[in-house]
């Protein structure tokens, strides 16, 4: 694909993202329907496009993804965090790392927060090979952007949320969680005010066998939540609307569960004593390979998982 065609493709994706859903439809069906499959597909394909070159921290391709995220946060209605959508620092004194942060204030003044995160960096280009990172983690960022739109639509209607929502696209996950570690170290919200940190990392496939239901969801860290919040996910996933095969243990493997939980951006929050959960469909045969392209993404399933996360966060917002 030549450069002009690639740029044209990105413009088409961006225009698709601007097409609003019919307001009557989502008012009947709920705010989880504000973002459809076509919009999520456009978001993900933008992030995993060849022009972003795998989004390695400190590269031009990552900067393109960063600018895209800032514009999406602004368009959704999120406010900049501390007068700026980016939180910048240098890793190892050389690599520029930038988290993208947006705030949705509670409908009524509140000192409680929920942090929703997903890392947007990936491996980038190694030699002549580009690693697109469609599932890892363009899928999680797509869910993050979708949730921002859903909750902003809710607030525009004067319905919620009841707690402040802080959306963070982390940079530097592939640099030993540099972005999330920095964010936690410089957190100026009292830890006691944070109800939960919800992290999304690889959400777009059905490639982890074996299981009874291909529509599954793995959630790690529910045990870090207060007792009163536990059980929400089981209830949501058992509803006829979703019927999701939920696993809170990585299918009984304590070692895999520990490895998954400690290798993603919720872990620095948990170490700081903040309740933190990871939503994932888990690693698979394409993880960290050049074959992690949009072709492996199950978009209807990605959307359903995003809707489950919306329902979960919405319940956390409503809980005292």
Buried (B, 14 or more C-beta within 10 A) or exposed (E): EEEEEEEEBBEEBBEBBEEEBEEEEBEEEBBBBBBBEEBBBBBBBBBBBBBBBBBBBBBEBBBBBBEBBBEBBEBBBBEBBEEEBBBEBEBEEEBBBBBBBBBBBBBEEBEBBBBBBBBBBBBBEEEEEBBBBBBBBBBBBBBBBBBBBBBBBBBEEEEBBBBBBBBBBBBBBBBEBBBBBBBBEEBEBEEEEBBBBBBBBBBBBBBBEEEEEEBBBBBBBBEBBEEEBEEBBEEBBEEEBBEBEBBBBBBEEEEBBEEBBBBBBBBBBBEBEBBBBBBBBBBBEBBEBBEBBBEBBBBEBBBBBBBBBBBBBBBBBEBE
